[in-house]
């Protein structure tokens, strides 16, 4: 059974990617940290569309949980092959750096950057054995351009971009591609506190993006047909920055 693991799959971009990948015939492993109600909604959407999936609750920032829960799932499900990994889980905790608390820096770096290492390292082993895999990392406009008030988030996402390019060079010969998506302003819970009217005036297409638009790009990079694309960062930002 070909499977796709989507971290942070309970809401927003993660939910859209889950449903899109399910429509392509993948069995979806929906990772989430705490919001079981929303994770179950994602699973219900998949099943309503005649797809299959399951929930896997663990904190991507906790290396022990990743090892025990995700590692345990991999060991117990030898017939399910994780062909696709979408590293989507992430948090923001914005502040000007002069007033940023240690916890704001630590939590954002752990959830957005450390999680990439813990989860990818574990999934990579089976991909290397089978000589096939697709890894897509959801980063951000902030990691390319840098945004005031987001030194922690920008640093974390820029770190994932660098890791994407390096890992792509390490595993390309084994049939594994590693790419990143850099969304701009997408209509999700994470951007609900932003002034959409003011910001969309800066965007050439004059609107925020939709989670489904990011999901379509993720599905393309995760497809067998994208085998000659690796180490790339695709911006999905309405022309705001390139």
Beta strands, then each sheet from edge to edge (+ up, - down):
strand 1: 2-6
strand 2: 27-32
strand 3: 53-57
strand 4: 81-87
strand 5: 133-138
strand 6: 176-183
strand 7: 233-236
sheet 1: 3+ 2+ 1+ 4+ 5+ 6+ 7+
end
